[in-house]
Amino acid sequence: MKKPPYYLVYQNDFACLTALIPYLKHSDMSSFVHALSTQRTKFDHSMAVRYDDIFKAVQKFAATTWKNGAVPAFFGDEKLSIKRLAVLEQLLKKLGPWRKGPFDILDVSVKTEWDCDLKWNRLGLVEDDIKNKVVLDVGSNSGYYLLRLMEYLPKQLVGIDPTLVYYFQFLVLKHFSNESSMHMLSLGFQDLEPLNQVFDTILCLGILYHHRHPFELLSILKKIGKERQCLVLETLVIDSKEDVCLSPKEAVYAKMPNVYFIPSVSVLKSWLLLAGYKKIEVGEVFVTVPEEQSKQLDWAGEYSGISEGLDASDPSKTIEGYPAPKRVVVRAFC
Ligand SMILES: C[S@@+](CC[C@H](N)C(=O)[O-])C[C@H]1O[C@@H](n2cnc3c(N)ncnc32)[C@H](O)[C@@H]1O
């Protein structure tokens, strides 16, 4: 049987660790390396071999430049023939489902489930948050936001996401962008516990409500951020002035599985204060619009539409009878 492609993972982990070494002086390196190697044993080996074969075939294509923007686009020296375009499109589709994007790769439009430019604009990031900073994106998925962050020239940029297919999607984007300071580790946030005071800016978008221990997540983020860190947290909230938190029955909310806790803004603020953040700036509460989600089934696989999760007779409620989803971007400082 073919061996899992550890060499590829190790090569990328090694490049990321080397880049982070100057910032790891307060961290427990041996526990962190142990967490990385333990994570490797959890890979689905047959899928890893499959994705690796596809990725090797994708690497036969190359880009010479790329352009950042709502749809990050990668360009080669010459236009591909129709036959080669079809080959690349098939390879990229096999690395699906593509959830976060979209991208334009050598004239192949990778049409992802979500149009992430809308969320990106709502984050309201400014150059000072990122330029020359060591930046982490927790739950980075394909790496769409990592690419967008490159616009502001971070010193080092690291994404983490434990889902194997997203790791390979990132490798594709890294291959075509050739950005040496952009990295991704196939880890969950829990695996970062051995780190201490590493990152200047941390993005945590669309993650908090998916975890059984939201307070643990915030505490880990506080610990791995530097003393004067900035946390950019985007999450679901319940639109209430009260100190309340919704825990949806069977963790299903607007048909979305694995949604454990949705706090009101005031509860979110008190979680952040308890985790050790001192100054909290709360942005506007907004509604996710159906236009953010497309029905590109051939790229994104199964579709779970926002509008399908709402009560057809009263869209201010979810299908389960809860208040309809609202989201907020919070900036927290130590
Ligand atoms: C709802 S998506 C959000 C993606 C992106 N941050 C965004 O806002 O568009 C959740 C992501 O978290 C990742 N994830 C799951 N468990 C995680 C964990 N323990 N730590 C970090 N990321 C995790 C999933 O693989 C998925 O890519």
The ligand as an ORCA input file, in Angstrom:
! r2SCAN-3c Opt
* xyz 0 1
  C     -17.844     27.759      9.401
  S     -16.226     27.445      8.788
  C     -15.539     29.086      8.906
  C     -14.445     29.315      7.901
  C     -13.900     30.735      7.818
  N     -13.175     31.080      9.021
  C     -14.993     31.733      7.534
  O     -15.383     32.487      8.422
  O     -15.474     31.768      6.411
  C     -15.477     26.607     10.148
  C     -14.047     26.127      9.867
  O     -13.471     25.702     11.110
  C     -12.709     24.536     10.868
  N     -12.542     23.838     12.149
  C     -13.224     22.764     12.627
  N     -12.755     22.428     13.857
  C     -11.771     23.313     14.152
  C     -10.887     23.471     15.267
  N     -10.929     22.645     16.306
  N      -9.986     24.480     15.241
  C      -9.914     25.312     14.169
  N     -10.722     25.210     13.086
  C     -11.636     24.224     13.080
  C     -13.506     23.800      9.808
  O     -12.718     22.849      9.108
  C     -13.969     24.946      8.916
  O     -13.038     25.235      7.905
*
